[in-house]
Every structure is written in C-alpha cells, then in structure tokens.
Amino acid sequence: MSLAFDLSGCLSARLGDGALEESQVLVKAQSLRPALDRLSDLRSAGEGDPEFLLLPDRRADLEPARDLAFALNEACDDVLILGTGGSSLGGQTLYALADAPLGPAHPRLHFLDNVDPFGFERLLDRLDLEHTGVVAVSKSGGTAETLCQFAVIVEAMIEALDESRLASRVAVITEPKDSPLAALAERWRLPRLDHDLGVGGRFSVLSVVGLLPALLAGLDAAAFREGAAAVLDRALGPEGCELASPAAGAALAVLAAERGYSQSVLMPYVDRLADFGLWYRQLWAESLGKHGKGTTPIRALGPVDQHSQLQLYLQGPADKLFTLIRLETEGEGPRVAPQIVDDPRLEYLAGRRMGDLLDAMARATAETLIRNGKPTRTLVLERLDEEVLGGLFMHFMLETILAAELLGVDAYDQPAVEEGKVLARDYLAVMQRD
Amino acid sequence: MSLAFDLSGCLSARLGDGALEESQVLVKAQSLRPALDRLSDLRSAGEGDPEFLLLPDRRADLEPARDLAFALNEACDDVLILGTGGSSLGGQTLYALADAPLGPAHPRLHFLDNVDPFGFERLLDRLDLEHTGVVAVSKSGGTAETLCQFAVIVEAMIEALDESRLASRVAVITEPKDSPLAALAERWRLPRLDHDLGVGGRFSVLSVVGLLPALLAGLDAAAFREGAAAVLDRALGPEGCELASPAAGAALAVLAAERGYSQSVLMPYVDRLADFGLWYRQLWAESLGKHGKGTTPIRALGPVDQHSQLQLYLQGPADKLFTLIRLETEGEGPRVAPQIVDDPRLEYLAGRRMGDLLDAMARATAETLIRNGKPTRTLVLERLDEEVLGGLFMHFMLETILAAELLGVDAYDQPAVEEGKVLARDYLAVMQRD
C-alpha cells in the first residue's frame, strides 16, 4: 500500500514572484534526510521519542483493548466516548469508516467532545442506561470537560444500575500515573487501558485511543497499523525525499508559506473523510502554530463546498495551498434511470451512476484550480479501508512533524492553551454554586 | 431584540503598525450611510434588489409552506431535504434549533447536500419509503447533484409507492420558471413552492428555503422573520453606524483585512450554532471572494476547538479576526455531584453545573485572546430561540453585503464556479454508461 501524492499541480503554479520549481521542493525535502535517518534509527531501536512512530509495529496492546471492546459490545447498545481534541478526533475519524448503521453486534458510538448542556441532557434523556457503556479518555486524567461529563454520567449510572455494576459499563483510557481520572477509576475498579506516556493526543490515533472505538465498531485495528507501517517504511527509506513523500509535502507547505500561502486546504471528495479533515486540522494547527509560525489548516469537503468555498478559492486572495483527495468511484452507486430524466437538459445524467458524478466533479475541480494557477496537490485512492486510512494518518503525521523541523518549532507541545484553562477556573471560582 | 456586539477587544489590539482606533471604525462605518439609506428606501418601497431585505416583513408565502409542512408531517417519519450550498445550509442551521429528537408529531429531517454514493445508499436502505417525504431545493432547477439525488429517489419511490402517490410525498422548491426540476414537478404534479427570483441561495434562509424545514420541525417561522426585522430596523436606522452595528462589523473586517488580517474566525460556544458557522462560511466566502479580495471565513466551535485551534490562534501568525458568541448558561445543565468528585484536584468542579463550565470557558477564551493582542469581537446572547437566530442571520447578511460595498465587489454573484461545472460534464461525457 502506498499513497501516490501528485505535486505537479503545485509545480506549474506561480507562487508569489515565480513558479515553484521541482528542484526547490526536492532540495528542501532532501534537507530533511538527517531527520528521516533519526526517525529511522528510533524505529529500529524500538524506543524513544516521538513514540507514535513505534505504534505501527506494536501489537501487544491490542489484546486488552479487544477484550474491553468485546465486553462492552456484549453489554451495550450505545457507548459514549468522552474526551476532547486528540482524545476524540482520531476515534471519530476511524468510526466514520464503519458501515453504520451497524448490525446488532455493534453498539452505536457517541463522541461527546463538548460540554454544551443542551445537547448533553437531550442525549442522556434518551439513553437506556442499562445498556449504555462509557469510555472516558484523557491523557492527563485532568481534562475539565471530560471530568465534568464523567461525573454527571457516573452519577446517573450509579442511580440506574447500582454502584457495584459500574465496572461492567464504564472504562477509562489515561496515562499510567496518578491523576483525578485514575483515582476515580481506582475507586470503582473500572477497566483501564494505558494512554502511552510518550504519545501526545494529536498523535494518538493509532494507539488504543483511536483503536478502541474502531474495535467497538468492528473494524480491523491491526490493519490500520499495517497501513501506517507501509507508509512509514517508504517515508523513512530511500524514496523518503521523492515528490510523493511526506518530506516533500512538508517542503511544499513551508516553501508556499514563505511565499505568503498562509492556509492549507484539505478537501477530500469522500464523506467518510469529513472527520479526517477535523483530525488533520488539530494536528497541523497545534503542532505548527507557535512563535508566529504555522499556517491555518482548512477543512473542506467536495463536492458540497464547491457550492460554498470554491468561488473564494478561485478568485479570492492567492493565499491557499490545496490538497484534494479523490476516491475512485466511477461506476459505483445508484444509477440515474434514463426514463426519469428524459429531458434533453438532463441527458448528461441519464444512465450515470452517482459515483460517476462524484468522480467527474473531483477531477473537474482539481483541474479548474490548477488551470487558475492555484497550487494543488492531488491524491487518488483506489479504495478506502482500514489499511489506507492508517496510511493517511501516518502520512499526515509525518508531514506535520517534518514541517515543524523545517520551521524550527517543537511539534509536540502546546504552550499557549494553559493561560485560558487557569482563567476558566478563576471564572468558575467566582460563580455561585448550588 | 437587539444583538449587542462588543468591539472593545478589537480596538485595544495592535493590528499591523498600530492600534485600530475606534474613530477609524466609526468613520468607515459612517461611509456606509448612503448604502444604508438605499437599503432603507428599498425596504420602504417593498420591492427591488436585494430582495432578501423584504423577507422579514413578508407573511403571505408562509401559508402554502405551512400547508405543505402539515401534509408531509402527517404522512412521514423521515423527510429528505435535497439541495446543496444555499439550498441546504440555512435549513440545517434552523433545524439545529429544534428540540431533536422530536416527538412523534415531527419527522426526522435528513439534509442530503452531497453525492457520495456510500452514505447515500446506506441511508436509502434503511428508510421506510412508505413514510418518507422528499423536498428537492434548487434555485435554478438544474443543480446536477440535486437532480441526480432526485432522480434516484423518485425512481425508488415510484417502485415502492406507485407513481400516482408521488405527489403525496415529494415536493420541490425552485424558481417559478421553466427548468429541469420544474418540468419534473409538472410531470408528476408535485406540490411546489416558489424560490424567490431575487433571492440568491446564500441569502435565502429567511425564505421558504430555510423556513419549510423549520416548519417541518415545528419551529415558529414568523418568529425568525420578526427577529430579523428587529435587527434590520436598527441596522438601517439612526443607530446604523454605531459600534454594535453590521456597518461597524463590516468596517472592522475591511480595516483588519487592509492590515493583513486575512481570516475571520466565527467561534460560537453553542453547539446549536455549529451549523450557523457553516452557513456563515458560505455567505462570507462566496459574497466577498472575488477580484483577489475577501477574507477566509473560519468556522470554529467552543470549547472543543480550544483543544484543536487555540494554540494556533494565540501563537500562530497574526492574521485572524475573531468573533466569539457566548450564550448565558451559568446555572444551567446537569450538576457535578460533590460526592463523585471528592478529590481536592477536582474541587473546582464540585457542585458546578455544565453550563457554568461552558460559560467560564467562553469568558476565559475571549479574555485570553484579548490579553494576547488578538482582535476579538464578542457577542453575548441571553437566550437562543427563533427570534434571536433570525436576528443573527440578518446581522451577518447585512455585515457581508456592507463589506462587499466597502471592498467594491458584487456580493450577489459567483462567477468563478461555472468553469468547474462545465468541466465536470466534459468528464462525465467520456465515461462509460451502463
């Protein structure tokens, strides 16, 4: 499995003062060779940072995750996944791949990543708590939103089920160290999976954080890792600086940013990758947005955003780099019956399949962007399954950390968000309690 | 009903070379007075362009929409709303306000705004077509995606129901003129509501395009218009150039853009306004993104995006203008029981309500952005209902057309998207038909 990113639509485009030359991208990508070698050594050693690179080759942690998924599947019609940001977006993306609505063998998953009381209460009202499971995910074990959700739901479940049965319905994923969530898990002897200490939330999709939801949905967790491993092999190997590589993607983004291209649009023509766009948006923004650097990740979706954003993309400011992902869907999906559309103006649709239209629109938009001089990278997928999605995750994680290398920023921290958390507690402290 | 936008967090911020002065915003806003007077005359005359300004005062078109909603509600458990872009996003936003899951009196709405065959077939498979309604929305009557969806579903319904009963389940909203969709409606004598000729898709939310879905969901359509009318009264009146006005919002956006602030982030702390962000994103992008002008609308959602985008917002490039919307939720929602969180590290949560946490986070983020010199406009809502949402729609539509006035672009056209449509048909033409 390999992902054939095509950069030719960027190399023909004028960016700022002149065309971006293939040689510039390749030279910049080759400057990453020492970094790639470092990552390759890390992987061979099987330990060290960034630990997310070791996940594709790991299998031992899947067994306890499978056991937990099996137990929750047996007991539950619905499972709530509590968690926010990196504790949720990877799982959501994987779940989108599942063939929902799932058969009776698999529970419905609900990703609760926000704390709006309106929706929360409505959901709680309609759940049958006797057949509801809960998985609380927090790396630090102290995320305010997740702990708030957890406390409210646990209280409701104690009332509905009795405290002694809590451990049959509620589990946590958190780091193996003392924390508020770990203490609560201890108190009720809840099943617990370890959040890897060396894997940050936005790099955790291939850990049990992403894979437990995938297992709950009946997906093949090992296949995600196999796809990621295949991309990793190639990215760190002799082809690691070629044009389709993550290194070249990072080089392209940084060269474009230097020329004023401050936004990076990821536009899949695949509904199942809509959440992938949200996952990518966190990854890119939080890893690179520091010291005044980074570019803004934009999540788009085709064809629907042709009716919303394409006008701006084509005729607005020249500040966006595009990545379009197309899945081969020609000949797939329901067919437009000629007897329904027997109008000359609809002749172009007669006998076509919905996948033909989707495919044609994806091709046409890529070509239109390129014709209009917009730097556009394209990726064509022959299929979309666990292996391919695992590969996509790995490609974009590598691209992001390599872009951080080129920008000279630390891809793994997020120093700015602490101030707001402290302030929020200050505001809470002055509110009335009931 | 009035919306109290607070611009003080922008006026203290350094934008580019120096602070943005209140006087600069006011002078720019006052330059819009002739435009406001023109709009006011239009409204008094009760005819002319842009026609969307006349919708808040209109009532006669609601009666046929109510009749259609009543008939579909009687017959259907599910209603599919076919349409894309402006034919869908307004309705989706209104529907988010409904108290879903709705009681048995109201059908579930499904907004099909994309043509991915995978999800489409799965939805079709699980619908009971005997109790499913369809509303196809296309201003031109020729939108390829909508016609493709329509043809597939109509064929399935003819098979399930018999052709003679189609008119009891399927309706269209399109312009009162000849078009492929109009011809199909004619062929089966389908109920039909007129899409106003002078109202573009992205300005159509207060027309039957947005209000039919609202009526299907049991919402008060007239109240949306009343809220919009109240905002319009104020925006075109003597207070029309004050700091809280749409004119001042437009002036702020344009002044910020001149200083390199190329992105406009709309970040409500209200899940029910998540779709509002998508609606706004089309409105702003498609109306302003032309001749190299416009800024990029960014849809964010609090608090969840604090765990995704806030790092970039605070420490990335200084290129974003922020609008935060907070709903007063202190004291609302489920309460965190002190006996559950009897850990000193969670003392800050004990006895708090979820709405307290949401409120504290919204306040803290606004303050953190402002302290860090990020230009941040805030809006506090005391409640969220039809009237307030109608007002929000009107505020942002006015702000957009007034920004277009300042930028010297036509807010109502989208000339760039035609090229891709033609190309897509070319691609279709060379594909095999079955």
Interface residues (C-beta under 8 A of the other chain):
Chain A: T84 G85 G86 L89 D99 A100 P101 D113 N114 V115 D116 P117 F118 G119 F120 E121 R122 L124 R126 G142 A144 E145 L147 C148 Q149 A151 V152 V154 E155 P180 A183 L184 G201 S262 Q263 Y269 V270 D271 R272 L278 R281 Q282 A285 E286 L288 G289 K290 H291 G292 K293 G294 T295 T296 I298 L301 P303 V304 Q306 H307 S308 Q309 L310 Q311 L312 Y313 L314 Q315 G316 P317 A318 D319 K320 T329 E330 G331 E332 G333 P334 R335 V336 A337 I340 V341 D343 R345 L346 Y348 L349 A350 G351 R352 R353 M354 G355 D356 L357 L358 D359 A360 M361 R363 A364 T365 E367 T368 R371 N372 Q414 P415 A416 V417 E419 G420 K421 L423 A424 R425 D426 Y427 L428 A429 M431 Q432 R433 D434
Chain B: T84 G85 G86 L89 D99 A100 P101 D113 N114 V115 D116 P117 F118 G119 F120 E121 R122 L124 R126 G142 A144 E145 L147 C148 Q149 A151 V152 V154 E155 P180 A183 L184 G201 S262 Q263 Y269 V270 D271 R272 L278 R281 Q282 A285 E286 L288 G289 K290 H291 G292 K293 G294 T295 T296 I298 L301 P303 V304 Q306 H307 S308 Q309 L310 Q311 L312 Y313 L314 Q315 G316 P317 A318 D319 K320 T329 E330 G331 E332 G333 P334 R335 V336 A337 I340 V341 D343 R345 L346 Y348 L349 A350 G351 R352 R353 M354 G355 D356 L357 L358 D359 A360 M361 R363 A364 T365 E367 T368 R371 N372 Q414 P415 A416 V417 E419 G420 K421 L423 A424 R425 D426 Y427 L428 A429 M431 Q432 R433 D434
